Amino acid sequence: MKEIKVPTGTSDILPEQIPLWRYVEDTVRTVFERYGYSEIRTPIFEYTALFNRAIGDTSDIVEKEMYTFNKSETPGEDSVTLRPELTAPIVRSYLENNLPKIKQFQKLYYCGPLFRYERPQKGRRRQFTQAGVEALGSTSYLLDADKCRDAYRDTLKKYLEPHLPQLCGNCQRRFQRNVFRILDCKTPNCIAINKDVPAFDKYLCADCRAHFDNLIKTLDESGMKYGLDKHLVRGFDYYTKTIFEITHSSLGAQDALCGGGRYDDLIAELGGPSLGAVGFAIGLERTMLALESADIKMPEPPRPKVFVAVIDQKFSPKAFHIITTLRQKGISADMDYEGKSVKSQFRTADKLKSEFVITIGEDEITKQTLKLKNMVSGTETEVNESEFLSKPSF
Ligand code: AMP
């Protein structure tokens, strides 16, 4: 019989990897909360219409990357899709739960899995995890970003038209449907043609120009290092004005760690008031790849404070009573469940990096004591069993 494996583009997170995951998740939560963001959790799947409307029909995600379950498969129900991104679900929730009425300006963050039917490679998976923030309802004046986008679209088309026969098949199609996507094509011919496209910032309208200049001024004053990228394109149609990415050189072809931007029209697009918003998402798997390459010391896996060893298996019920009592008092404790020899039990305690080992033998049972060994210093002490269990101290 063929062995059933984990699905392509997904992976198991094994116990030894959990400390790294916790470290990264805890860090993003701490940092986001330090900036005044509150956590929000939305369902893993949403009605497909939400993503079609928010991300845009011509985006790669909507065109070919969504895990969608159609009406016919779920009778009487509208088509649903495993979430491929979280900005649209959060805007939906913000509106559905009337959050703008409670407080127009909401700073929300999330951390959880997303699903895209992609061609897997290093740093590109079908299930991956993002942590991100959305600042919704910021009072930033609504701008007619499309006005300058139209002007730039015309300029781009004019520049690219003579090169059309040299562009890849995909880009020839993009030329009509969404010319901006040509800018981040990764095929060598298209890269060469894109090298000399006119810079976007000459085509900004007065409002966008002011917004852009203020942003640059703020970044400069805060000493933030950044570069202006005239080829940057994000895979979602809801963006207006600023978009940005953070990359890391260790990641190879998929080098974006974090991406985001402003989406001043999306709240209105999904039926809400005209309010501005901005957000970004960090890919946790890629963050971990970058951390590994940076050789940063990772936290140790959790270890039991106490391991209880028995000289004879007949003392196992006593050992069980001790670990249960210690656990109830908030102390992590473990014992052998496989009938191992004493020597082997000590080996297990060593492997688990247990701080203390309690040994139970005939002697201890008679005297109602426990032998407590500090595995770091090697010192052994004898303690009264009932006193120790009522108030464990090490
Ligand atoms: P996006 O939602 O496409 O803007 O992506 C934001 C961040 O999520 C990227 O910078 C990556 O770190 C991460 N990311 C996006 N797609 C994938 C994927 N298929 N596999 C792993 N990480 C991803």
Residues whose N, C-alpha, C, O or C-beta is under 5 A from the ligand:
A	BS01	AMP	E118 G123 R124 R125 F128 A256 L257 C258 G259 A281 I282 G283 R286
